[in-house]
Amino acid sequence: MVQEDQVLDARGLNCPLPILRTKKALGELTSGQVLKIVATDPGAVKDFEAFSKQTKNPLLEHAEASGEFIFFIQKA
């Protein structure tokens, strides 16, 4: 699993809030650092894939466990 520099808890939030909070959190990181996001919205998988492509911040890994979706995004 990827080592994160910061964790964002987006559990219980629905679209677009996980993406908006991710964008804000990534703004606080330096290039190369990794943000781990934990979400419960099933739509988050497609949202984060699209967000990664649009912003050029690589989606390093994502997984689902116990109804939670975990994403690792590296700041470009």
Stockholm file with secondary structure:
# STOCKHOLM 1.0

chainA/1-76         MVQEDQVLDARGLNCPLPILRTKKALGELTSGQVLKIVATDPGAVKDFEAFSKQTKNPLLEHAEASGEFIFFIQKA
#=GR chainA/1-76 SS CCCCSEEEEETTCCTTHHHHHHHHHHHTSCTTCEEEEEECCTTHHHHHHHHHHHHTCCEEEEEEETTEEEEEEECC
#=GC SS_cons        CCCCSEEEEETTCCTTHHHHHHHHHHHTSCTTCEEEEEECCTTHHHHHHHHHHHHTCCEEEEEEETTEEEEEEECC
//
